[in-house]
Amino acid sequence: MLHLNKDISYFVYPTITDMRKGFNGLATIVHTELETDPTNGEAFVFFSKNCSQVKILLWEGDGFSLYYKRLEGGTFQVPACKIDGTGIYIDDLTLGHILHGVNIDNGKFRKRFTGKPKAA
């Protein structure tokens, strides 16, 4: 279970991310493209092309944690990033709203899947 923390900075990566990437691939993006240390205590938030998947990478002092959520229906609302494509920081409350389907602009719930998931 993911526990959001007000003392952690959540950085939204501004580019579509290949969701096949794991710990090392995402940490490499942070290091090479963002030119920051992935072990600096910030959480890095990545969205898929169709905005139905999100991954959050966090260094927890003794190793990385990776949160992954895939929606069966609907999409995540990706916060608008800066024009220069540098990404933005969001707080824990905003990230919680995004993950639970609350529109961060008007507070209404976004479309979500209801029912039973398809058999794998």
CNS distance restraints for C-alpha pairs under 8 A (distance, minus, plus):
assign (resid   2 and name CA) (resid  67 and name CA) 6.94 0.50 0.50
assign (resid   4 and name CA) (resid   8 and name CA) 7.96 0.50 0.50
assign (resid   4 and name CA) (resid  92 and name CA) 5.65 0.50 0.50
assign (resid   4 and name CA) (resid  96 and name CA) 7.33 0.50 0.50
assign (resid   5 and name CA) (resid  92 and name CA) 6.01 0.50 0.50
assign (resid   6 and name CA) (resid  91 and name CA) 6.80 0.50 0.50
assign (resid   6 and name CA) (resid  92 and name CA) 5.48 0.50 0.50
assign (resid   6 and name CA) (resid  93 and name CA) 7.89 0.50 0.50
assign (resid   8 and name CA) (resid  41 and name CA) 7.05 0.50 0.50
assign (resid   8 and name CA) (resid  42 and name CA) 5.86 0.50 0.50
assign (resid   8 and name CA) (resid  43 and name CA) 6.89 0.50 0.50
assign (resid   8 and name CA) (resid  91 and name CA) 7.93 0.50 0.50
assign (resid   8 and name CA) (resid  92 and name CA) 7.58 0.50 0.50
assign (resid   9 and name CA) (resid  41 and name CA) 7.87 0.50 0.50
assign (resid   9 and name CA) (resid  42 and name CA) 5.05 0.50 0.50
assign (resid   9 and name CA) (resid  43 and name CA) 6.17 0.50 0.50
assign (resid   9 and name CA) (resid  89 and name CA) 6.65 0.50 0.50
assign (resid   9 and name CA) (resid  90 and name CA) 7.04 0.50 0.50
assign (resid   9 and name CA) (resid  91 and name CA) 6.55 0.50 0.50
assign (resid   9 and name CA) (resid  92 and name CA) 7.82 0.50 0.50
assign (resid  10 and name CA) (resid  42 and name CA) 6.08 0.50 0.50
assign (resid  10 and name CA) (resid  43 and name CA) 4.80 0.50 0.50
assign (resid  10 and name CA) (resid  44 and name CA) 5.86 0.50 0.50
assign (resid  10 and name CA) (resid  45 and name CA) 6.76 0.50 0.50
assign (resid  10 and name CA) (resid  89 and name CA) 5.50 0.50 0.50
assign (resid  10 and name CA) (resid  90 and name CA) 5.43 0.50 0.50
assign (resid  10 and name CA) (resid  91 and name CA) 6.21 0.50 0.50
assign (resid  10 and name CA) (resid  92 and name CA) 7.12 0.50 0.50
assign (resid  10 and name CA) (resid  95 and name CA) 7.82 0.50 0.50
assign (resid  11 and name CA) (resid  42 and name CA) 7.17 0.50 0.50
assign (resid  11 and name CA) (resid  43 and name CA) 6.15 0.50 0.50
assign (resid  11 and name CA) (resid  44 and name CA) 4.88 0.50 0.50
assign (resid  11 and name CA) (resid  45 and name CA) 5.85 0.50 0.50
assign (resid  11 and name CA) (resid  87 and name CA) 6.97 0.50 0.50
assign (resid  11 and name CA) (resid  88 and name CA) 5.74 0.50 0.50
assign (resid  11 and name CA) (resid  89 and name CA) 4.45 0.50 0.50
assign (resid  11 and name CA) (resid  90 and name CA) 6.40 0.50 0.50
assign (resid  12 and name CA) (resid  44 and name CA) 6.10 0.50 0.50
assign (resid  12 and name CA) (resid  45 and name CA) 4.70 0.50 0.50
assign (resid  12 and name CA) (resid  46 and name CA) 6.37 0.50 0.50
assign (resid  12 and name CA) (resid  79 and name CA) 7.81 0.50 0.50
assign (resid  12 and name CA) (resid  81 and name CA) 7.89 0.50 0.50
assign (resid  12 and name CA) (resid  87 and name CA) 5.52 0.50 0.50
assign (resid  12 and name CA) (resid  88 and name CA) 5.44 0.50 0.50
assign (resid  12 and name CA) (resid  89 and name CA) 6.14 0.50 0.50
assign (resid  12 and name CA) (resid  90 and name CA) 7.29 0.50 0.50
assign (resid  13 and name CA) (resid  44 and name CA) 6.77 0.50 0.50
assign (resid  13 and name CA) (resid  45 and name CA) 5.88 0.50 0.50
assign (resid  13 and name CA) (resid  46 and name CA) 5.50 0.50 0.50
assign (resid  13 and name CA) (resid  47 and name CA) 7.75 0.50 0.50
assign (resid  13 and name CA) (resid  86 and name CA) 7.63 0.50 0.50
assign (resid  13 and name CA) (resid  87 and name CA) 5.20 0.50 0.50
assign (resid  13 and name CA) (resid  88 and name CA) 7.38 0.50 0.50
assign (resid  14 and name CA) (resid  81 and name CA) 6.03 0.50 0.50
assign (resid  14 and name CA) (resid  85 and name CA) 5.73 0.50 0.50
assign (resid  14 and name CA) (resid  86 and name CA) 6.22 0.50 0.50
assign (resid  14 and name CA) (resid  87 and name CA) 4.47 0.50 0.50
assign (resid  14 and name CA) (resid  88 and name CA) 7.61 0.50 0.50
assign (resid  15 and name CA) (resid  46 and name CA) 7.93 0.50 0.50
assign (resid  15 and name CA) (resid  47 and name CA) 7.88 0.50 0.50
assign (resid  15 and name CA) (resid  85 and name CA) 7.67 0.50 0.50
assign (resid  16 and name CA) (resid  46 and name CA) 7.35 0.50 0.50
assign (resid  16 and name CA) (resid  47 and name CA) 5.96 0.50 0.50
assign (resid  16 and name CA) (resid  48 and name CA) 5.49 0.50 0.50
assign (resid  16 and name CA) (resid  49 and name CA) 5.24 0.50 0.50
assign (resid  17 and name CA) (resid  46 and name CA) 6.11 0.50 0.50
assign (resid  17 and name CA) (resid  47 and name CA) 5.87 0.50 0.50
assign (resid  17 and name CA) (resid  48 and name CA) 5.24 0.50 0.50
assign (resid  17 and name CA) (resid  49 and name CA) 6.81 0.50 0.50
assign (resid  18 and name CA) (resid  48 and name CA) 6.35 0.50 0.50
assign (resid  18 and name CA) (resid  49 and name CA) 7.77 0.50 0.50
assign (resid  19 and name CA) (resid  47 and name CA) 7.87 0.50 0.50
assign (resid  19 and name CA) (resid  48 and name CA) 6.17 0.50 0.50
assign (resid  19 and name CA) (resid  53 and name CA) 7.52 0.50 0.50
assign (resid  19 and name CA) (resid  54 and name CA) 7.93 0.50 0.50
assign (resid  19 and name CA) (resid  55 and name CA) 7.59 0.50 0.50
assign (resid  21 and name CA) (resid  25 and name CA) 5.08 0.50 0.50
assign (resid  21 and name CA) (resid  26 and name CA) 6.15 0.50 0.50
assign (resid  22 and name CA) (resid  26 and name CA) 6.07 0.50 0.50
assign (resid  22 and name CA) (resid  66 and name CA) 7.97 0.50 0.50
assign (resid  23 and name CA) (resid  27 and name CA) 6.06 0.50 0.50
assign (resid  23 and name CA) (resid  57 and name CA) 7.28 0.50 0.50
assign (resid  23 and name CA) (resid  64 and name CA) 6.98 0.50 0.50
assign (resid  23 and name CA) (resid  65 and name CA) 7.93 0.50 0.50
assign (resid  23 and name CA) (resid  66 and name CA) 6.89 0.50 0.50
assign (resid  24 and name CA) (resid  28 and name CA) 6.02 0.50 0.50
assign (resid  25 and name CA) (resid  29 and name CA) 6.43 0.50 0.50
assign (resid  26 and name CA) (resid  30 and name CA) 6.40 0.50 0.50
assign (resid  26 and name CA) (resid  57 and name CA) 7.28 0.50 0.50
assign (resid  27 and name CA) (resid  31 and name CA) 6.17 0.50 0.50
assign (resid  27 and name CA) (resid  38 and name CA) 5.70 0.50 0.50
assign (resid  27 and name CA) (resid  57 and name CA) 7.72 0.50 0.50
assign (resid  28 and name CA) (resid  32 and name CA) 5.87 0.50 0.50
assign (resid  28 and name CA) (resid  33 and name CA) 7.90 0.50 0.50
assign (resid  29 and name CA) (resid  33 and name CA) 5.30 0.50 0.50
assign (resid  29 and name CA) (resid  34 and name CA) 6.82 0.50 0.50
assign (resid  30 and name CA) (resid  34 and name CA) 4.95 0.50 0.50
assign (resid  30 and name CA) (resid  35 and name CA) 6.41 0.50 0.50
assign (resid  30 and name CA) (resid  36 and name CA) 6.06 0.50 0.50
assign (resid  30 and name CA) (resid  37 and name CA) 6.93 0.50 0.50
assign (resid  30 and name CA) (resid  38 and name CA) 5.81 0.50 0.50
assign (resid  30 and name CA) (resid  44 and name CA) 7.84 0.50 0.50
assign (resid  31 and name CA) (resid  35 and name CA) 4.87 0.50 0.50
assign (resid  31 and name CA) (resid  36 and name CA) 5.11 0.50 0.50
assign (resid  31 and name CA) (resid  37 and name CA) 5.63 0.50 0.50
assign (resid  31 and name CA) (resid  38 and name CA) 6.24 0.50 0.50
assign (resid  32 and name CA) (resid  36 and name CA) 7.59 0.50 0.50
assign (resid  34 and name CA) (resid  86 and name CA) 8.00 0.50 0.50
assign (resid  36 and name CA) (resid  40 and name CA) 7.95 0.50 0.50
assign (resid  38 and name CA) (resid  42 and name CA) 7.44 0.50 0.50
assign (resid  38 and name CA) (resid  58 and name CA) 7.70 0.50 0.50
assign (resid  38 and name CA) (resid  59 and name CA) 6.92 0.50 0.50
assign (resid  39 and name CA) (resid  58 and name CA) 7.61 0.50 0.50
assign (resid  39 and name CA) (resid  59 and name CA) 5.11 0.50 0.50
assign (resid  39 and name CA) (resid  60 and name CA) 7.95 0.50 0.50
assign (resid  39 and name CA) (resid  61 and name CA) 7.68 0.50 0.50
assign (resid  40 and name CA) (resid  59 and name CA) 7.26 0.50 0.50
assign (resid  41 and name CA) (resid  58 and name CA) 6.84 0.50 0.50
assign (resid  41 and name CA) (resid  59 and name CA) 5.77 0.50 0.50
assign (resid  41 and name CA) (resid  60 and name CA) 7.00 0.50 0.50
assign (resid  41 and name CA) (resid  61 and name CA) 7.90 0.50 0.50
assign (resid  42 and name CA) (resid  58 and name CA) 6.43 0.50 0.50
assign (resid  42 and name CA) (resid  59 and name CA) 7.39 0.50 0.50
assign (resid  43 and name CA) (resid  56 and name CA) 6.40 0.50 0.50
assign (resid  43 and name CA) (resid  57 and name CA) 5.54 0.50 0.50
assign (resid  43 and name CA) (resid  58 and name CA) 4.57 0.50 0.50
assign (resid  43 and name CA) (resid  59 and name CA) 7.40 0.50 0.50
assign (resid  44 and name CA) (resid  56 and name CA) 5.46 0.50 0.50
assign (resid  44 and name CA) (resid  57 and name CA) 5.13 0.50 0.50
assign (resid  44 and name CA) (resid  58 and name CA) 6.58 0.50 0.50
assign (resid  45 and name CA) (resid  54 and name CA) 7.04 0.50 0.50
assign (resid  45 and name CA) (resid  55 and name CA) 5.87 0.50 0.50
assign (resid  45 and name CA) (resid  56 and name CA) 4.51 0.50 0.50
assign (resid  45 and name CA) (resid  57 and name CA) 6.63 0.50 0.50
assign (resid  46 and name CA) (resid  54 and name CA) 5.59 0.50 0.50
assign (resid  46 and name CA) (resid  55 and name CA) 5.17 0.50 0.50
assign (resid  46 and name CA) (resid  56 and name CA) 6.28 0.50 0.50
assign (resid  47 and name CA) (resid  51 and name CA) 5.76 0.50 0.50
assign (resid  47 and name CA) (resid  52 and name CA) 7.69 0.50 0.50
assign (resid  47 and name CA) (resid  53 and name CA) 5.85 0.50 0.50
assign (resid  47 and name CA) (resid  54 and name CA) 4.57 0.50 0.50
assign (resid  47 and name CA) (resid  55 and name CA) 6.59 0.50 0.50
assign (resid  47 and name CA) (resid  78 and name CA) 7.55 0.50 0.50
assign (resid  48 and name CA) (resid  52 and name CA) 6.51 0.50 0.50
assign (resid  48 and name CA) (resid  53 and name CA) 5.29 0.50 0.50
assign (resid  48 and name CA) (resid  54 and name CA) 6.37 0.50 0.50
assign (resid  50 and name CA) (resid  75 and name CA) 7.39 0.50 0.50
assign (resid  51 and name CA) (resid  75 and name CA) 5.24 0.50 0.50
assign (resid  51 and name CA) (resid  76 and name CA) 5.39 0.50 0.50
assign (resid  51 and name CA) (resid  77 and name CA) 7.34 0.50 0.50
assign (resid  51 and name CA) (resid  78 and name CA) 7.32 0.50 0.50
assign (resid  52 and name CA) (resid  70 and name CA) 5.84 0.50 0.50
assign (resid  52 and name CA) (resid  71 and name CA) 5.28 0.50 0.50
assign (resid  52 and name CA) (resid  72 and name CA) 7.78 0.50 0.50
assign (resid  52 and name CA) (resid  73 and name CA) 7.57 0.50 0.50
assign (resid  52 and name CA) (resid  74 and name CA) 6.70 0.50 0.50
assign (resid  52 and name CA) (resid  75 and name CA) 4.60 0.50 0.50
assign (resid  52 and name CA) (resid  76 and name CA) 5.91 0.50 0.50
assign (resid  53 and name CA) (resid  68 and name CA) 7.36 0.50 0.50
assign (resid  53 and name CA) (resid  69 and name CA) 5.65 0.50 0.50
assign (resid  53 and name CA) (resid  70 and name CA) 4.40 0.50 0.50
assign (resid  53 and name CA) (resid  71 and name CA) 6.32 0.50 0.50
assign (resid  53 and name CA) (resid  75 and name CA) 7.82 0.50 0.50
assign (resid  53 and name CA) (resid  76 and name CA) 7.48 0.50 0.50
assign (resid  54 and name CA) (resid  67 and name CA) 8.00 0.50 0.50
assign (resid  54 and name CA) (resid  68 and name CA) 5.81 0.50 0.50
assign (resid  54 and name CA) (resid  69 and name CA) 5.44 0.50 0.50
assign (resid  54 and name CA) (resid  70 and name CA) 6.69 0.50 0.50
assign (resid  54 and name CA) (resid  76 and name CA) 7.97 0.50 0.50
assign (resid  55 and name CA) (resid  66 and name CA) 6.72 0.50 0.50
assign (resid  55 and name CA) (resid  67 and name CA) 5.44 0.50 0.50
assign (resid  55 and name CA) (resid  68 and name CA) 4.50 0.50 0.50
assign (resid  55 and name CA) (resid  69 and name CA) 6.61 0.50 0.50
assign (resid  56 and name CA) (resid  66 and name CA) 5.63 0.50 0.50
assign (resid  56 and name CA) (resid  67 and name CA) 5.03 0.50 0.50
assign (resid  56 and name CA) (resid  68 and name CA) 6.64 0.50 0.50
assign (resid  57 and name CA) (resid  64 and name CA) 6.84 0.50 0.50
assign (resid  57 and name CA) (resid  65 and name CA) 5.94 0.50 0.50
assign (resid  57 and name CA) (resid  66 and name CA) 4.81 0.50 0.50
assign (resid  57 and name CA) (resid  67 and name CA) 6.70 0.50 0.50
assign (resid  58 and name CA) (resid  64 and name CA) 5.53 0.50 0.50
assign (resid  58 and name CA) (resid  65 and name CA) 5.24 0.50 0.50
assign (resid  58 and name CA) (resid  66 and name CA) 6.53 0.50 0.50
assign (resid  59 and name CA) (resid  63 and name CA) 5.70 0.50 0.50
assign (resid  59 and name CA) (resid  64 and name CA) 4.35 0.50 0.50
assign (resid  59 and name CA) (resid  65 and name CA) 6.24 0.50 0.50
assign (resid  60 and name CA) (resid  64 and name CA) 5.94 0.50 0.50
assign (resid  60 and name CA) (resid  65 and name CA) 6.86 0.50 0.50
assign (resid  71 and name CA) (resid  75 and name CA) 6.90 0.50 0.50
assign (resid  71 and name CA) (resid 112 and name CA) 7.73 0.50 0.50
assign (resid  71 and name CA) (resid 113 and name CA) 7.39 0.50 0.50
assign (resid  72 and name CA) (resid 112 and name CA) 7.77 0.50 0.50
assign (resid  72 and name CA) (resid 113 and name CA) 5.72 0.50 0.50
assign (resid  72 and name CA) (resid 117 and name CA) 6.93 0.50 0.50
assign (resid  73 and name CA) (resid 111 and name CA) 7.48 0.50 0.50
assign (resid  73 and name CA) (resid 112 and name CA) 5.33 0.50 0.50
assign (resid  73 and name CA) (resid 113 and name CA) 4.31 0.50 0.50
assign (resid  73 and name CA) (resid 114 and name CA) 7.98 0.50 0.50
assign (resid  74 and name CA) (resid 110 and name CA) 7.36 0.50 0.50
assign (resid  74 and name CA) (resid 111 and name CA) 5.15 0.50 0.50
assign (resid  74 and name CA) (resid 112 and name CA) 4.74 0.50 0.50
assign (resid  74 and name CA) (resid 113 and name CA) 6.39 0.50 0.50
assign (resid  75 and name CA) (resid 110 and name CA) 7.82 0.50 0.50
assign (resid  75 and name CA) (resid 111 and name CA) 7.41 0.50 0.50
assign (resid  75 and name CA) (resid 112 and name CA) 7.46 0.50 0.50
assign (resid  76 and name CA) (resid  98 and name CA) 6.13 0.50 0.50
assign (resid  76 and name CA) (resid  99 and name CA) 6.90 0.50 0.50
assign (resid  76 and name CA) (resid 101 and name CA) 6.60 0.50 0.50
assign (resid  77 and name CA) (resid  98 and name CA) 5.98 0.50 0.50
assign (resid  77 and name CA) (resid 101 and name CA) 7.64 0.50 0.50
assign (resid  77 and name CA) (resid 103 and name CA) 6.80 0.50 0.50
assign (resid  77 and name CA) (resid 104 and name CA) 7.66 0.50 0.50
assign (resid  78 and name CA) (resid  98 and name CA) 7.62 0.50 0.50
assign (resid  81 and name CA) (resid  85 and name CA) 6.34 0.50 0.50
assign (resid  81 and name CA) (resid  86 and name CA) 7.06 0.50 0.50
assign (resid  81 and name CA) (resid  87 and name CA) 4.97 0.50 0.50
assign (resid  81 and name CA) (resid  88 and name CA) 5.66 0.50 0.50
assign (resid  82 and name CA) (resid  86 and name CA) 6.10 0.50 0.50
assign (resid  82 and name CA) (resid  87 and name CA) 6.02 0.50 0.50
assign (resid  82 and name CA) (resid  88 and name CA) 6.84 0.50 0.50
assign (resid  90 and name CA) (resid  94 and name CA) 6.23 0.50 0.50
assign (resid  90 and name CA) (resid  95 and name CA) 6.74 0.50 0.50
assign (resid  91 and name CA) (resid  95 and name CA) 6.38 0.50 0.50
assign (resid  92 and name CA) (resid  96 and name CA) 6.07 0.50 0.50
assign (resid  93 and name CA) (resid  97 and name CA) 6.28 0.50 0.50
assign (resid  94 and name CA) (resid  98 and name CA) 6.29 0.50 0.50
assign (resid  94 and name CA) (resid 104 and name CA) 6.87 0.50 0.50
assign (resid  95 and name CA) (resid  99 and name CA) 6.18 0.50 0.50
assign (resid  96 and name CA) (resid 100 and name CA) 6.16 0.50 0.50
assign (resid  97 and name CA) (resid 101 and name CA) 6.07 0.50 0.50
assign (resid  97 and name CA) (resid 102 and name CA) 4.87 0.50 0.50
assign (resid  97 and name CA) (resid 103 and name CA) 7.13 0.50 0.50
assign (resid  97 and name CA) (resid 104 and name CA) 6.71 0.50 0.50
assign (resid  98 and name CA) (resid 102 and name CA) 5.80 0.50 0.50
assign (resid  98 and name CA) (resid 103 and name CA) 6.95 0.50 0.50
assign (resid  98 and name CA) (resid 104 and name CA) 6.97 0.50 0.50
assign (resid 101 and name CA) (resid 109 and name CA) 5.52 0.50 0.50
assign (resid 101 and name CA) (resid 110 and name CA) 5.19 0.50 0.50
assign (resid 101 and name CA) (resid 111 and name CA) 7.44 0.50 0.50
assign (resid 101 and name CA) (resid 112 and name CA) 7.20 0.50 0.50
assign (resid 102 and name CA) (resid 107 and name CA) 5.70 0.50 0.50
assign (resid 102 and name CA) (resid 108 and name CA) 5.61 0.50 0.50
assign (resid 102 and name CA) (resid 109 and name CA) 4.41 0.50 0.50
assign (resid 102 and name CA) (resid 110 and name CA) 5.91 0.50 0.50
assign (resid 103 and name CA) (resid 107 and name CA) 5.00 0.50 0.50
assign (resid 103 and name CA) (resid 108 and name CA) 5.32 0.50 0.50
assign (resid 103 and name CA) (resid 109 and name CA) 5.80 0.50 0.50
assign (resid 103 and name CA) (resid 110 and name CA) 6.08 0.50 0.50
